[in-house]
Amino acid sequence: MPTSQDTVRREDQGAPRARLVGVDATRGLAVLGMFAAHVGAAGPDFWAGTGWLQVADGRSAATFAMLAGLSAALLSGGPVPAEGAALRFARVRILVRAALLVPIGVVLIALGTPVAVILPAYAVMFALLVLVLRVPPAWLVAAAGAVAVVGPPLALAGRAVLPGADSGLSQPVDVLVGQHYPVVVWSAYLLVGLAVGRLDLAAPTTSRRLAVVGAVALVAGYGTSAVALRVLPESATVLRALLTAEPHADTLPEVVGNLGVSLLVLALLLAVGRRAPAVLVPVAATGALALTAYVVHVVVIAALGDDAVFGPENGDLVAFVVVTVVATTAWRAALGRGPLERALHRVSTDAARLDAERRAVRAGR
């Protein structure tokens, strides 16, 4: 009879799950979108010149967060959630990866760039997913809805009453309810991503369903906000703050609208990935090396100075995108995993294997 250790060994050493190029491409597009949000010079008029770059602000990071939940699903069995020893193996890997992201995020914050670094909040939310890896997708979506409803007023109230920047608690408070990536709101993105990761992403019907849901969410979220802001008087400041869909407003309409964009992009790129995967190779390579690309771009911004973020032209953005896509494509073709991705994979897998071996020894005794 196979032991739990045998199960873990098969999970770790068996044939690797084929990567979904559409998922990697969506993550790559999200990373490049964050580049645009950080160093792009978006014009004030959406329909003229570079105004279209406004699309990247907020929505790219939301897509990145949604894909964190999807990644947790793929790490823990995909459409068929892991159980027993394999589930524990996946939980340890996720927790170790989350723990490793925290110091990386702290170092990036210490560089003092104008970039709001997502990694500390990302790590906390990623770790919390271990509590719900076995929850059915429908319940995950319901939980995401509850977070999207309750989280925004909690964040708004929390910013008013919890310790501020002069407190030693400022960083944990910022992760919880801060202006960028508050856990009490952004967990909704990861919960939806975890639910999506439990679907058969290789099936054409999945893409179509995601596209329909995404379109409905996009119209419902941004449409509700547009109507509400036209109807509500300027004096209704609290209601307007809770119903705007401006980037990083962390409101219910913004979360729903952002999820709509994320699901539509994912659906489109999953479909393209099935029919013409070669077309997506460059952006998918960036997605496969997403952590490395994100960290390097913050370091480069620190080296270039604030002008890289606040400059009036888009030359820096073009350079960031071209160099990143070329470098990640070459690295992926020649060396496989990126340096930071390789480190996280190795450390988390070794930690999970060590934990499994210790449990097997204790069980044998």
Secondary structure, DSSP 8 states (H G I E B T S, - for coil): ---HHHHHHHHHHS------HHHHHHHHHHHHHHHHHHH----S-TTSTTGGGGGGTTHHHHHHHHHHHHHHHHHTTTTS---HHHHHHHHHHHHHHHHHHHHHHHHHHHTT-SS---HHHHHHHHHHGGGSTTS-HHHHHHHHHHHHHHHHHHHHHHHHHS--TTSTTHHHHHHHH-SSS-HHHHHHHHHHHHHHHTS-TTSHHHHHHHHHHHHHHHHHHHHHHHHHHHHS-TT-HHHHHHH---TT---HHHHHHHHHHHHHHHHHHHHHHHH-GGGGHHHHHHHHTHHHHHHHHHHHHHHH-THHHH-SSSHHHHHHHHHHHHHHHHHHHHHSS-HHHHHHHHHHHHHHHHHHHHHHHHHH-
